[in-house]
């Protein structure tokens, strides 16, 4: 299922949009005009990657500076060790749509237990 995120014209280059689903997804519009979607939560600790710093095809977590490749989800700098999921992006008629990956997300323990209904 394709989820509408936002209009491309409403997401300036170099910016991100957080899609509030469970777990959240971030859509990034690079300075080069490419659009990517990854899980919004850093795999190290509960931090929104949409609040991070975008440089090229990498986003730096605002909490502890782990870096994730928007193309692959791979972690490029510690302290995070696990990648984030990537999601398919389609831009149609000026609208950005995200097809959420069927793979299990790599969430930090505090977030995973909250989503499972456990104590934080």
PyMOL commands that set and color helices and strands:
alter all, ss='L'
color gray80, all
select helices_A, chain A and resi 8-10+49-51+109-115
alter helices_A, ss='H'
color red, helices_A
select strands_A, chain A and resi 2-7+15-19+25-29+35-39+53-55+58-60+67-69+75-77+86-92+95-99
alter strands_A, ss='S'
color yellow, strands_A
deselect
rebuild
show_as cartoon
